[in-house]
Amino acid sequence: MTRARHTPTATYRLQLQPDFPFAAAVEIVPYVASLGVSHLHLSPVLEAVPGSAHGYDVTDHDRIREELGGEEGLRRLAAEARAHGLGLVLDIVPNHMAVPARTDLNGPLWEVLRDGPAAERAGWFDIDWAAGGGRVLLPVLGGPLGGELDRLSVVDGTLRYADHRFPLRPGTEELSLPELLDAQHYRLAWWRLGRTEVNYRRFFAISELIGLRVEDPAVFEATHATVLRLLDEGVVDGLRVDHPDGLADPGGYLQRLHRRTGGAWIVAEKILGPGEQVPTGWPIAGTTGYDALRHIDAMFTDCDGAAELTEHYRAFTGAPPDLGGEWTATVRRAAYKMISHELAAECDRLTRTAVHVCAAVPELRLRDHAPWTLRSALMELLVRLPVYRPYVTGDAPPAPVDEAMLVTAADGARTAFAVPAEATAVDTVRELALGRFGEGEGLTDFRVRFAQVSSALRAKAMEDTACYRYAPLLSAAEVGGDPGVPALPPAAFHAFCARIQRDWPLTGTVLSTHDTKRSGDVRATVAALSEHPRAWAELVTRLTEDTARAGARAPDPHLAWTTWQTAFALGFPDRERLLAALLKTVRETGLHTSWTEQDGAYEAAVERFVLAGPCGPPLYPLTEFARELAPQVRANILGAALLHLTMPGVPDVYRGSERHYLALVDPDNRRLPQLPIAQLAALDDALSTGYDLATEKLRLTATALRLRRDHAEWFGELGAYEPLAADGPAADHCLAFARAGRVITVVTRLTRRLTAAGGWETTRLPLPPGTWHDALSGRSASGTVRLGQLLTSDPVALLVREG
């Protein structure tokens, strides 16, 4: 029996895994419902690689993951949620599937490896059969093939290598091992060849994830049948779409999904660049919320202080402009490295396609481009794109924004050529990317692949490299952020909210996710340093010198700067978590060690520094400094939380972040936190007084979420957004707005400068007509209120109009 789906007012994200299956989620449903959200937001639930802690490595679209409890377990969770007034939102992964060690777990892939291009489901995957000589390259061997032969064997009709299993092409079972290997529809190869030789589309540069062709209607239906059935049956209400930018036609996919779901609430993980907006033709509620995260964080970052801090960072680290000294230059250099190394195979395929098209298309002006000029033009264009990708389709002219973007990139790309005549290759590549020469096998393939490679390059160069290399203020180095411009004025926040309310009132908003490099509270803590640039720089210098005198010299100044900021944000010397985060940082940075070329001596030096520094005696002055900043940190954390929960959009609360939540990059942010079930019950029973920050944030979160739940019309599509301006010398330190004329959010920003300037003094906030009750403090106000009275002990207020 189906039931009417309802739109979320707020969601609560659960990161399911074998250690936290459906049955565990059932146990916390009463608590989640009592918080005030309307929906549970579940990480991917389809069958995945055994033991997966995230579920994005899907192996079977027909089954709910048995390690989580199977479909029966999911239905029990849905029933329990429904009994408490909650719905379910599912995270789905349309872009890729896993290439598991046991390839038999991925049925379609197993068939393709066994039967080759003639396999019934060969069209599921983006495989360039010609590039591999009719074979799929699988980069799974620990070394060159000749040295791994002793580890290969045939057992029970399958080819085995360590824990890997592969099918055999029918009729090859009796061949000798060398002949058997050469006879397969796949080629087992050294894992290092994945960079340059792999001939299937990957998720970013991860060879263990193979791209899906959901633009094919048959593939879409087969891979979405289970999810669509759960929607039709009312088990699920809405969807989060993972990484649509990896698809051939994101807009076309989302239109088909919109139709097949009957208009369900859908948000897409679209990472927006500065000034970029969601394509207007996408029939979705909006994004997953990284654009909101960027605007919230920017409200608690001091512009002048961040600029001064950056100068201190440059002086301390000595970082060259393109290796961490300047944001734009750092992104550009990282992009060059990625497109020429980690994504070399993808670049080679695009080059081959361009060469083929230029030789085959009747347009004579496309002739006589040397392959190297086309490859160079490709690289120079791709590294200059300021957003993830263009959205050119074959059935409409390019959007003006895409055309302008590629024209601007081409203007810069031409400067890389010494001979102007050879620079015409840039114009050819630009026009191919814009679909100017029509459609056809090679033309369409180039246009689609250019955009897909662009999205992978942007993510790898910016999020996974530059955000680690450029580190003056770590709070700004976040997914969807703009580290080069970490602060924005309140007017920018108001303009963003007004546009969201007008165009995407049901979009998602977030502060912490399973993919944020630092949780919202960690970023709010680090942002406080933007008001103490000189003091922080002096402290880092002193701490680094003290640690060196103790016998553990920092392996490089960038690592020292990053380590002390991370330790300051974490607030306590958790050796395991801190060391894991910093080892990931230096490997992602890729300057002294990396995931594929690990430098054991350098990483040992990192460990010595971390253990002797923030986990040793220098922790004390760092702790003292943190204690001095505690009031600012409190104001930032509570202010960011209240903005998130009351601004336009549908807030997603990451599991555990309803309290003071300090999490670093994954896998740290995917740990299972202890939920404050007893604390929330105590708050409801009015038994708690003298709140600590964790309880204070919990109380604020529950109050705001329950208000959204009980008065959804104040916050949803009809919940008008009205900026409120304070009047007086400290007006810029007050960020306030009204929702539907019934609720007012008041937040304090940049509290150190506020205190230094004498506090609120005569600064007042004119309130709309009526008597207003602060749901957090219990105070009442009306007319024009003095902010020193409204915010006498708390940095935030949540006013509700009486009557």
C-alpha positions in Angstrom: 0.0 0.0 0.0 1.4 3.4 -0.9 1.1 6.5 1.2 1.4 10.2 0.5 5.0 11.4 0.7 5.7 14.6 2.6 8.4 17.2 2.2 11.0 17.4 4.9 11.2 20.3 7.4 14.6 19.0 8.6 16.6 15.8 8.2 18.9 13.8 10.5 21.8 12.1 8.7 22.7 8.5 9.8 25.9 7.0 8.5 24.9 3.3 8.3 27.6 0.6 8.4 27.9 -3.0 9.6 28.5 -1.7 13.2 25.4 0.5 12.9 22.8 -1.3 10.9 19.1 -0.7 10.5 18.4 -2.4 13.9 20.6 0.1 15.7 18.9 3.0 13.8 15.5 1.7 15.0 16.7 2.1 18.6 17.4 5.8 18.3 14.2 6.7 16.4 12.4 8.0 19.5 15.3 10.3 20.3 15.6 11.6 16.7 11.9 12.3 16.6 12.1 14.2 19.9 14.8 16.4 18.4 12.2 17.8 16.0 13.3 16.6 12.6 10.8 15.2 10.1 13.0 12.7 8.3 15.9 10.3 8.8 18.5 10.7 6.1 20.2 7.4 5.4 23.5 6.8 3.7 23.4 4.4 0.7 21.5 1.2 1.5 22.0 -1.0 -1.6 24.3 -3.9 -1.5 27.9 -2.8 -1.3 31.5 -4.2 -0.9 31.5 -6.3 2.3 32.6 -4.3 5.3 32.2 -1.0 3.6 31.9 1.8 6.2 30.1 4.2 3.7 28.1 2.2 1.2 29.0 4.3 -1.9 30.8 1.2 -3.4 27.5 -0.4 -4.7 27.7 -3.9 -6.0 24.1 -4.9 -6.5 21.1 -2.5 -7.3 18.5 -5.2 -6.8 19.1 -5.9 -3.1 19.1 -3.9 0.2 22.4 -4.5 1.9 22.4 -7.7 4.0 25.0 -6.4 6.4 22.6 -3.7 7.4 19.7 -6.0 7.8 18.3 -6.4 4.3 15.0 -5.1 3.0 13.2 -6.5 6.0 15.4 -4.4 8.3 14.9 -1.3 6.2 11.1 -1.8 6.3 11.2 -2.2 10.1 13.1 1.0 10.4 10.6 2.8 8.1 7.7 1.5 10.2 9.3 2.6 13.4 10.1 6.0 11.9 6.5 6.3 10.6 5.2 5.4 14.1 7.1 8.4 15.5 6.1 10.8 12.7 9.3 10.5 10.6 9.9 9.7 7.0 13.0 8.4 5.2 15.3 10.0 2.7 17.8 7.8 0.9 21.2 8.6 -0.5 21.6 7.1 -4.0 24.7 6.6 -6.1 23.9 6.8 -9.9 27.4 7.6 -11.1 29.4 4.4 -10.4 29.6 0.9 -9.0 32.4 -1.0 -7.2 35.1 -3.0 -8.8 35.4 -5.3 -5.9 38.2 -7.8 -5.3 35.6 -10.5 -5.8 34.2 -9.3 -9.1 31.5 -11.9 -8.9 29.8 -9.6 -6.3 29.1 -7.2 -9.1 27.0 -9.3 -11.5 27.0 -6.9 -14.5 30.7 -6.4 -14.3 31.3 -10.1 -13.9 29.4 -10.7 -17.1 31.3 -8.0 -19.0 34.7 -9.4 -17.9 33.6 -12.9 -18.9 31.9 -12.1 -22.2 33.5 -8.9 -23.3 31.9 -6.3 -25.6 29.2 -8.8 -26.5 28.0 -9.2 -22.9 24.3 -8.4 -22.4 25.1 -5.6 -20.0 28.3 -4.3 -21.6 26.5 -1.0 -22.2 26.3 -0.4 -18.4 29.8 0.8 -18.2 31.9 3.5 -19.8 34.6 1.3 -21.4 36.9 2.3 -24.2 37.3 -1.2 -25.7 39.4 0.1 -28.7 42.0 1.7 -26.3 42.5 -1.6 -24.6 42.7 -3.7 -27.8 39.3 -5.2 -26.9 40.1 -5.8 -23.3 39.4 -4.0 -20.0 42.6 -3.1 -18.1 42.2 -4.0 -14.4 45.1 -2.4 -12.3 45.0 -4.8 -9.4 48.4 -6.4 -9.3 50.9 -5.5 -6.6 53.7 -5.3 -9.2 54.5 -6.0 -12.9 52.8 -9.1 -14.2 56.0 -11.1 -14.6 56.7 -10.9 -10.9 53.2 -11.8 -9.8 52.6 -14.9 -11.9 53.3 -17.2 -8.9 50.3 -15.6 -7.1 47.9 -16.3 -10.0 46.0 -19.6 -10.2 42.8 -21.1 -11.5 40.5 -22.5 -8.9 37.0 -23.9 -9.5 36.7 -22.2 -12.9 37.8 -18.8 -11.7 41.1 -16.9 -11.9 42.4 -16.1 -8.4 44.9 -13.5 -7.3 45.2 -12.9 -3.5 41.6 -12.2 -2.5 40.6 -11.2 -6.1 38.4 -13.4 -8.2 37.8 -13.0 -12.0 35.7 -15.0 -14.5 37.2 -17.0 -17.3 36.2 -16.5 -20.9 34.3 -19.6 -22.0 36.6 -22.1 -23.7 39.8 -20.9 -22.1 39.8 -23.0 -18.9 42.4 -25.5 -20.2 44.9 -23.1 -21.5 48.3 -22.6 -19.9 48.5 -19.7 -17.5 50.2 -17.3 -19.9 47.8 -18.2 -22.8 44.8 -18.0 -20.4 45.8 -14.5 -19.3 46.1 -13.3 -22.9 42.8 -14.9 -23.9 40.6 -13.0 -21.4 38.4 -10.0 -22.1 40.4 -8.2 -19.4 44.0 -7.6 -18.7 45.4 -7.8 -15.2 48.0 -5.2 -14.7 50.2 -3.5 -12.1 48.1 -1.0 -10.1 50.4 1.9 -11.1 49.2 1.5 -14.7 45.8 2.8 -13.6 47.0 6.3 -14.0 47.9 6.0 -17.7 46.4 2.8 -19.1 43.0 2.3 -17.5 40.3 2.3 -20.2 37.1 2.6 -18.2 35.6 5.8 -16.7 36.4 5.9 -13.0 34.9 7.9 -10.1 37.5 10.7 -9.9 40.8 8.7 -10.0 39.6 5.7 -8.0 40.1 2.5 -10.1 38.0 0.5 -7.6 34.9 2.5 -8.8 33.7 2.1 -12.4 31.4 4.7 -14.1 27.8 3.8 -15.0 26.0 4.9 -18.1 22.6 5.8 -16.6 22.0 8.0 -19.6 20.9 4.7 -21.2 17.2 4.3 -20.2 17.6 0.6 -19.7 20.5 1.1 -17.4 18.6 3.8 -15.5 15.6 1.5 -15.0 17.7 -1.5 -13.9 19.8 0.5 -11.4 16.9 2.4 -10.0 14.2 -0.3 -9.8 14.6 -1.0 -6.1 14.7 2.6 -5.0 11.8 3.5 -7.2 9.8 0.6 -5.8 10.5 1.7 -2.2 9.3 5.2 -3.2 6.2 3.9 -4.9 5.4 1.8 -1.8 5.8 4.7 0.6 8.8 3.2 2.4 10.9 6.2 1.3 9.9 9.9 0.8 12.9 11.5 -0.9 16.3 11.2 -2.3 19.8 12.6 -2.1 21.7 12.2 -5.4 25.4 11.6 -5.0 27.8 13.4 -7.4 25.5 14.0 -10.4 28.4 16.0 -12.1 30.0 12.7 -13.0 27.1 11.8 -15.3 26.9 12.2 -19.0 23.9 14.5 -18.8 23.1 15.5 -15.2 20.0 17.6 -16.2 18.6 14.8 -18.3 19.1 12.3 -15.5 17.4 14.5 -12.9 14.5 15.1 -15.2 14.0 11.4 -15.7 14.4 10.8 -12.0 11.8 13.5 -11.3 9.3 11.9 -13.6 9.9 8.4 -12.3 9.5 9.4 -8.7 6.4 11.4 -9.2 8.0 14.6 -8.2 9.6 13.4 -4.9 11.8 15.7 -2.8 15.3 15.4 -4.4 18.5 17.2 -3.6 21.7 16.8 -5.6 25.3 16.9 -4.3 26.2 19.8 -6.7 29.2 21.6 -5.5 28.9 25.2 -6.6 31.8 27.5 -7.4 31.9 31.2 -6.4 29.0 32.9 -8.2 27.8 29.6 -9.8 24.1 28.7 -9.6 22.2 25.5 -10.0 21.1 25.1 -13.6 17.5 26.4 -13.7 16.2 23.4 -15.7 17.0 20.9 -13.0 13.7 19.7 -11.5 15.0 19.2 -8.0 14.6 20.9 -4.6 18.2 22.1 -4.7 21.6 21.1 -3.6 22.7 19.1 -0.5 23.8 22.4 1.0 27.6 23.1 0.7 26.7 26.5 -0.7 24.9 27.3 2.5 27.8 26.0 4.5 30.2 28.4 2.7 27.9 31.5 3.5 27.4 30.5 7.1 31.2 30.0 7.8 32.0 33.3 6.1 29.9 35.2 8.6 32.2 34.3 11.5 35.5 35.0 9.7 37.1 38.4 10.0 38.0 39.8 6.6 40.9 42.0 7.7 42.1 39.4 10.2 42.1 36.6 7.7 44.2 38.7 5.3 46.7 39.5 8.1 46.7 35.8 9.1 47.5 34.8 5.5 50.5 37.1 5.5 51.8 35.6 8.7 51.2 32.1 7.3 53.2 33.0 4.2 56.1 34.4 6.3 56.1 31.4 8.5 55.9 28.7 5.8 57.7 30.5 3.0 55.3 28.7 0.6 55.7 29.7 -3.1 52.5 31.1 -4.6 51.6 27.9 -6.5 52.5 25.6 -3.6 50.3 27.0 -0.9 51.2 30.7 -1.0 48.3 31.9 -3.2 44.9 30.1 -3.6 44.3 30.5 -7.3 47.9 29.6 -8.3 47.9 26.6 -5.9 44.7 25.3 -7.5 46.1 25.8 -11.0 49.3 23.9 -10.3 47.4 21.1 -8.6 45.2 20.8 -11.7 48.2 20.6 -14.0 49.5 17.7 -11.8 46.2 15.9 -11.7 45.4 16.1 -15.5 49.0 15.0 -16.4 49.3 12.2 -13.8 46.3 10.9 -11.9 43.9 11.6 -14.8 46.4 11.0 -17.6 44.4 8.1 -19.0 41.2 10.2 -19.2 43.2 13.0 -20.8 44.7 10.5 -23.3 41.2 9.3 -24.3 40.0 12.8 -24.9 43.0 13.6 -27.0 42.5 10.4 -29.1 38.8 11.4 -29.6 39.8 14.9 -30.6 42.4 13.6 -33.1 39.8 11.2 -34.6 37.1 13.9 -34.9 39.5 16.4 -36.5 40.4 13.9 -39.1 36.9 12.6 -39.8 34.6 15.7 -39.6 34.1 17.4 -43.0 35.0 20.8 -41.5 38.4 21.5 -43.1 39.4 24.1 -40.5 39.7 21.2 -38.0 42.5 19.5 -40.0 46.2 19.7 -39.4 46.2 20.0 -35.6 49.1 18.0 -34.3 48.0 15.6 -31.5 50.3 17.3 -29.0 48.6 20.7 -29.7 45.2 19.1 -29.1 46.4 17.5 -25.9 48.0 20.8 -24.7 44.8 22.7 -25.6 42.7 20.2 -23.6 44.9 20.5 -20.6 45.1 24.3 -20.7 41.3 24.6 -21.0 40.5 22.1 -18.3 42.8 23.6 -15.7 41.3 27.0 -16.2 37.6 26.1 -15.7 36.5 27.9 -12.5 33.6 25.4 -11.7 33.1 21.7 -11.9 31.9 21.5 -15.5 29.8 22.9 -18.3 26.4 21.5 -19.0 26.2 21.4 -22.7 23.7 19.0 -24.2 23.0 17.8 -27.7 19.5 19.1 -28.0 20.0 22.8 -27.2 22.5 25.6 -27.8 25.1 26.1 -25.0 23.9 28.2 -22.1 25.4 31.7 -22.1 27.2 31.0 -18.8 28.9 27.9 -20.3 29.8 29.6 -23.4 31.3 32.6 -21.5 33.2 30.3 -19.2 34.8 28.4 -22.0 35.6 31.5 -24.0 37.4 33.0 -21.0 39.3 29.8 -20.4 40.3 29.7 -24.0 41.6 33.2 -23.9 44.0 32.2 -21.2 44.8 28.8 -22.7 46.2 30.4 -25.9 48.9 32.1 -24.0 50.5 28.7 -23.3 51.4 28.4 -27.0 54.5 30.0 -28.4 53.3 29.8 -32.0 49.9 31.6 -32.5 49.0 29.3 -35.4 49.3 26.3 -33.1 47.1 28.0 -30.5 44.2 27.6 -32.9 43.9 24.1 -31.4 42.4 25.8 -28.3 39.6 27.2 -30.4 38.9 23.8 -31.9 38.8 22.1 -28.5 36.6 24.8 -27.1 34.1 24.5 -30.0 34.1 20.7 -29.6 33.3 21.1 -25.9 30.5 23.4 -26.8 29.1 21.0 -29.3 29.4 23.4 -32.2 30.1 20.8 -34.8 26.9 18.8 -34.2 26.4 15.3 -32.7 27.8 12.0 -33.7 29.8 9.2 -32.2 33.1 11.0 -31.8 31.6 14.5 -31.4 29.1 13.5 -28.7 31.7 11.4 -26.9 34.1 14.3 -26.8 31.5 16.8 -25.5 30.3 14.4 -22.8 33.7 13.2 -21.7 35.1 16.7 -21.6 32.5 17.7 -19.0 33.0 14.5 -17.0 36.8 14.8 -16.9 36.4 18.5 -15.9 34.3 17.5 -12.9 36.8 14.9 -11.8 39.7 17.3 -12.3 38.1 20.1 -10.3 37.3 17.8 -7.3 40.8 16.2 -7.3 42.7 19.4 -7.8 40.8 21.7 -5.5 39.1 19.6 -2.8 41.6 16.8 -2.5 44.9 18.7 -3.1 44.7 22.5 -3.0 42.5 22.6 0.1 45.4 20.8 1.9 48.2 22.8 0.4 46.7 26.3 1.1 46.3 26.4 4.9 46.3 29.9 6.4 42.8 29.4 7.8 41.8 25.7 7.8 38.1 26.6 8.4 37.9 28.0 4.9 39.5 25.0 3.2 36.2 23.1 2.9 34.1 21.4 0.2 32.2 24.2 -1.5 34.2 26.9 0.1 36.4 29.6 -1.3 39.7 29.6 0.7 40.9 32.6 -1.3 37.9 34.7 0.0 37.1 33.2 3.4 35.0 36.1 4.7 31.9 37.8 3.4 29.8 40.8 4.6 26.4 40.2 6.1 24.8 41.7 2.9 26.2 38.7 1.0 24.5 36.3 3.4 21.2 38.1 3.2 21.4 38.2 -0.6 22.1 34.5 -0.7 19.2 33.7 1.6 16.8 35.9 -0.4 17.7 34.1 -3.6 17.4 30.7 -2.0 14.0 31.5 -0.6 12.9 32.8 -4.0 14.3 30.1 -6.2 15.1 27.0 -4.1 13.1 27.3 -0.8 13.3 23.5 -0.2 17.0 23.1 -0.9 19.3 21.3 1.5 21.5 23.1 4.0 24.4 21.6 6.0 27.2 22.4 8.4 28.7 18.9 8.9 28.6 15.9 6.6 30.3 12.6 6.1 32.5 14.4 3.5 33.4 17.7 5.3 37.1 17.9 6.1 36.2 19.4 9.5 32.9 19.5 11.3 31.0 22.7 11.6 32.1 23.2 15.2 35.8 22.6 14.3 35.5 25.2 11.5 33.7 27.7 13.9 36.6 27.2 16.3 39.3 27.8 13.8 37.4 30.8 12.4 38.0 32.5 15.7 41.7 32.7 14.8 40.9 35.2 12.1 40.4 37.8 15.0 43.8 36.9 16.5 46.2 36.8 13.6 49.3 38.2 15.3 48.8 36.3 18.5 48.2 33.0 16.6 51.3 33.5 14.4 53.4 34.3 17.5 52.1 31.2 19.3 52.7 28.9 16.4 56.3 30.1 16.2 56.9 29.6 19.9 55.2 26.2 20.0 57.2 25.0 17.0 60.5 26.2 18.4 59.7 24.6 21.8 58.9 21.3 20.2 62.2 21.5 18.2 64.2 22.1 21.4 62.5 19.1 22.9 64.0 17.0 20.0 61.2 16.8 17.5 61.7 19.4 14.7 58.8 19.9 12.4 59.5 18.2 9.0 58.4 21.4 7.3 56.7 24.7 8.3 53.5 24.0 6.5 53.0 20.8 8.5 53.7 22.7 11.7 51.1 25.4 10.9 48.5 22.9 9.9 49.2 20.7 13.0 48.8 23.5 15.5 45.5 24.7 13.9 44.1 21.2 13.9 45.2 20.6 17.5 43.7 23.9 18.6 40.4 23.0 17.0 40.2 19.5 18.4 40.9 20.9 21.8 42.3 17.7 23.5 45.4 15.5 22.7 43.7 12.5 21.0 46.8 11.0 19.5 45.2 8.5 17.3 42.7 10.9 15.7 45.1 13.8 15.4 47.8 11.7 13.8 45.5 10.0 11.4 44.1 13.3 10.2 47.6 14.8 9.7 49.0 11.8 7.9 46.0 12.0 5.5 46.7 15.7 5.1 50.4 15.3 4.1 49.5 12.5 1.7 46.7 14.5 0.1 49.0 17.5 -0.1 51.4 15.4 -2.1 54.5 17.5 -1.7 56.7 15.2 0.6 54.7 12.0 0.6 51.5 10.7 -1.0 49.2 7.7 -1.0 51.0 6.1 -3.9 54.6 7.2 -3.1 54.8 7.2 0.7 58.0 8.5 2.2 58.4 6.5 5.4 61.1 8.8 6.9 59.0 11.9 6.3 55.8 10.3 7.8 57.8 9.1 10.8 59.0 12.7 11.3 55.3 13.9 11.2 54.4 11.3 13.8 57.3 12.4 16.1 56.3 16.1 15.8 52.6 15.4 16.5 53.4 13.3 19.6 56.0 15.6 21.0 54.1 18.8 20.1 50.3 19.0 20.5 50.3 15.6 22.3 53.3 16.6 24.5 54.2 19.5 26.9 53.5 22.3 24.3 49.9 21.4 24.7 49.6 23.6 27.8 50.2 27.0 26.2 47.9 25.9 23.3 45.2 25.0 25.9 45.6 28.3 27.6 45.2 30.2 24.4 42.1 28.1 23.6 40.7 29.0 27.0 41.1 32.7 26.3 39.1 32.3 23.0 36.4 30.1 24.5 33.7 32.9 24.6 34.4 33.6 20.9 34.3 30.0 20.0 31.0 29.6 21.9 29.5 32.5 20.0 30.7 31.2 16.6 29.4 27.7 17.3 25.9 28.7 18.6 25.6 31.4 15.9 26.4 29.1 13.0 24.0 26.5 14.4 21.2 28.9 14.7 21.7 30.4 11.2 21.8 26.9 9.7 18.6 25.8 11.5 16.5 28.9 10.7 17.7 30.2 7.3 15.9 29.2 4.1 16.2 25.6 3.1 15.9 22.2 4.7 18.6 21.7 7.4 20.4 18.4 7.6 21.7 17.6 11.1 24.7 15.2 10.9 24.5 12.4 13.5 25.9 13.8 16.8 26.3 17.3 15.6 23.3 18.5 17.6 25.8 18.8 20.5 29.3 20.2 20.5 30.7 18.0 17.7 34.5 18.0 16.9 35.3 15.8 13.9 38.1 15.8 11.5 38.4 14.4 7.9 37.1 10.9 7.2 37.2 8.3 8.6 37.1 10.4 11.8 33.8 12.0 10.8 32.3 8.6 10.2 32.9 7.3 13.8 29.8 6.5 15.8 29.4 9.3 18.4 27.5 8.9 21.6 24.1 10.4 21.3 22.9 12.7 24.1 19.6 10.9 24.7 19.7 11.3 28.5 20.7 15.0 28.2 17.8 15.8 25.9 15.4 14.0 28.2 16.8 16.0 31.1 16.3 19.3 29.2 12.7 18.3 28.4 12.2 17.6 32.1 13.7 21.0 33.0 16.2 19.3 35.2 19.4 20.9 33.8 20.8 24.2 34.7 24.2 25.8 34.1 24.5 24.4 30.6 27.9 23.5 29.2 28.5 24.3 25.5 27.5 20.8 24.4 24.2 20.9 26.3 23.6 24.5 25.3 23.9 23.6 21.6 21.7 20.6 22.1 19.0 22.8 23.6 19.3 25.4 20.8 19.1 22.7 18.2 16.0 21.0 19.6 14.3 24.3 20.2 14.8 25.5 16.6 14.0 22.1 15.0 10.8 21.7 17.0 9.8 25.2 16.0 10.3 24.2 12.3 8.3 21.0 12.8 5.4 22.7 14.6 5.2 25.7 12.2 6.5 24.4 8.9 4.7 27.2 7.1 7.0 29.8 8.7 10.1 28.2 7.2 9.1 26.5 4.0 8.1 27.8 0.6 5.9 30.4 2.0 8.2 31.4 4.8 9.3 34.8 3.6 12.9 36.0 4.5 13.4 39.5 5.7 16.8 40.9 6.7 16.7 43.1 9.8 19.3 45.8 10.2 20.6 47.0 13.6 21.4 50.6 14.2 24.4 51.9 16.0 28.2 51.7 16.2 28.2 47.9 16.5 25.6 47.2 13.9 27.9 45.0 11.7 28.3 42.6 14.6 24.6 41.7 14.5 23.2 39.4 11.9 19.4 39.2 12.1 16.5 38.2 9.9 12.8 37.4 10.2 10.9 34.4 8.8 7.3 34.9 7.8 7.0 37.7 10.2 6.7 35.2 13.1 10.3 34.2 14.0 13.5 36.3 14.3 17.0 35.0 14.4 19.6 37.2 16.0 23.3 36.2 15.9 26.5 37.9 17.2 29.5 37.8 14.9 33.1 38.7 15.3 32.9 39.1 19.1 36.5 40.0 19.8 36.3 43.1 17.7 32.9 43.8 19.2 34.4 43.7 22.7 37.4 45.7 21.7 35.1 48.4 20.4 33.2 48.7 23.7 30.5 46.1 23.2 26.9 46.8 22.0 26.8 50.2 23.8 23.9 52.1 22.1 23.4 49.6 19.2 19.7 48.7 18.9 17.7 46.3 16.7 14.2 47.5 15.5 11.8 44.6 15.8 8.7 44.2 13.6 5.4 45.0 15.4 4.3 42.7 18.2 5.7 41.2 21.4 8.5 38.8 20.9 9.5 35.9 23.2 13.0 34.5 23.1 12.6 30.7 23.0 16.1 30.3 24.3 16.4 32.7 27.2 12.7 33.3 28.1 13.0 37.0 27.8 10.5 39.2 26.0 11.1 42.2 23.8 9.2 44.6 21.6 9.8 47.8 19.6 13.4 48.8 19.2 15.5 46.7 21.6 19.0 47.3 22.9 21.2 44.5 21.8 23.1 44.7 25.1 19.8 43.7 26.9 18.6 41.2 24.3 22.0 39.4 24.2 23.1 40.1 27.8 24.4 36.6 28.5 23.9 34.7 25.2 25.4 35.4 21.8 22.2 34.4 20.0 18.4 34.8 20.3 15.5 33.1 18.7 12.4 35.3 19.0 8.9 34.1 18.4 6.0 36.5 18.1 3.4 36.1 20.7 -0.2 35.6 19.8 
